[in-house]
């Protein structure tokens, strides 16, 4: 893996005139609008990057965007990879390894999710303060490569408390409603049954989705700070569960996305 990471990193640096980002961003379903805020220096389609998978999901365009946002050098994934697409955990998290090798010290992740918290509304912006890994595996299973991180990384502060507090402050100062909560990561691609929603809520999660957890685990393994935000696109609350489609998820996420983008941009500017 180390050889692949180094080769891909070298290739990206060659294609971008040695551009060294500080902050990495992974954009979820319907949340690619943040890239419009980036002063773009380079755009690399995934298929042009050695060892990169290619996103197969509608709403994930498959581009690596490098430039400046909030006065910081950033690298943004417009389109992420999912376990349900058939990729291994190592493939899903490979871009995070490359970001770290490029010089990224902080990772910002976003996603669309289903909400189990009865206080949530459709379009709720939930700042993630913890997660539950309900995937059947973990991206760190296998031989540990010491150059990438420790064998047993600590996850007691997976989502940086100072970044969470700063984002809440930014939202409050700009009259943007946000909540905090725990995100549960499942494989998908099915949306959850009512019984599954009840189960996930009872074990301590406020929202559930099909991504994010693997990338955060690998980011923490590599010593990065992490900030996560989720847009609640449907509700898994008894009496409020309705049939949901991927198109509806994209539409609702896109409607709430400008507020999320504002918070993220301000947060990056104040890092």
C-alpha positions, -999 to +999 in steps of 0.1 A: +000+000+000+028+024+008+042+021-027+008+029-042+003+059-019+037+073-028+032+067-065-002+084-065+010+113-044+040+118-067+016+118-098-008+144-082+021+167-073+035+164-109+000+172-124-005+202-100+029+219-100+037+206-065+004+219-050+005+211-012-030+212+004-035+217+042-071+207+044-090+178+028-127+178+021-149+149+012-183+159-002-213+136+001-245+130-019-259+163-033-233+183-014-209+192-042-218+228-043-191+237-018-166+234-047-182+266-062-167+284-033-132+272-040-107+293-060-098+264-083-062+258-093-064+223-106-091+197-114-082+160-117-108+135-129-105+103-108-098+082-139-066+103-145-052+095-110-032+063-106-047+038-082-079+059-076-112+041-078-140+057-099-173+067-083-203+049-097-231+067-078-254+094-092-247+127-075-210+119-071-191+135-101-157+120-095-132+149-095-104+159-073-104+197-069-074+216-056-074+253-048-080+279-021-109+282+003-111+306+032-075+315+027-063+279+030-050+254+004-076+227+001-081+194-018-117+184-023-132+151-034-163+158-054-177+123-052-167+096-027-165+059-027-188+035-009-185-001+005-218-010-013-202-002-047-180-033-042-148-015-031-127-027-003-123-006+028-087+001+017-099+014-017-126+036-001-100+052+022-071+053-002-077+090-010-074+099+027-040+082+028-030+103-003-043+135+013-022+128+044+009+122+022+003+155+003+004+174+036-033+175+048-036+179+086-074+184+088-102+164+071-137+178+066-164+152+057-200+157+048-229+133+040-266+129+037-283+108+063-316+095+078-325+110+111-337+090+142-337+119+166-373+129+172-363+166+174-349+166+139-365+180+108-360+173+071-330+193+060-315+194+095-278+202+096-262+178+122-227+184+133-212+150+140-197+147+175-192+109+174-199+078+154-208+041+156-192+017+132-219-007+120-199-018+089-190-055+090-153-046+088-127-019+096-102-003+072-074-010+096-078-047+097-047-065+084-010-058+089-004-023+103+021-001+084+038+019+111+046+048+087+008+054+083-002+052+120-003+032+152-016-004+155-043+007+180-053+043+173-074+062+199-109+071+188-120+090+220-118+123+201-127+111+166-144+145+158-123+174+170-141+191+199-126+225+192-138+224+156-173+212+166-175+241+191-163+266+165-188+254+139-216+257+164-205+293+172-204+302+135-239+288+130-253+307+160-237+340+150-253+336+115-288+324+127-283+289+111-300+261+130-277+232+137-278+202+159-251+179+172-253+141+172-239+106+167-237+092+132-240+055+125-224+040+094-240+011+076-231-006+044-263+002+024-273+003-004-308-003+010-325+025+030-333+013+065-365-006+075-386+009+103-372-018+127-337-010+117-342+027+123-356+019+158-326-004+165-300+022+154-317+049+174-318+027+205-281+020+204-273+057+206-273+071+170-291+103+159-285+097+122-275+069+099-258+068+065-237+047+042-203+064+044-179+086+064-170+062+092-142+044+072-126+077+061-127+091+096-111+060+111-082+062+086-079+100+091-075+095+128-051+066+122-030+091+102-031+118+130-055+142+113-081+164+130-116+157+117-148+177+113-180+161+101-214+174+091-245+156+080-277+168+063-307+148+074-327+141+042-353+117+056-367+107+090-366+073+106-389+083+134-421+064+141-450+081+124-427+101+101-412+073+080-421+076+043-408+059+011-376+076+001-356+076-032-320+085-040-333+114-061-352+129-032-321+125-010-301+145-035-328+172-038-331+178-001-294+177+005-289+203-023-315+226-007-297+226+027-262+226+011-256+264+009-259+267+047-236+238+053-211+253+028-212+286+046-204+270+079-176+249+064-161+279+045-161+300+077-147+272+098-118+267+074-111+304+073-109+304+111-087+273+115 
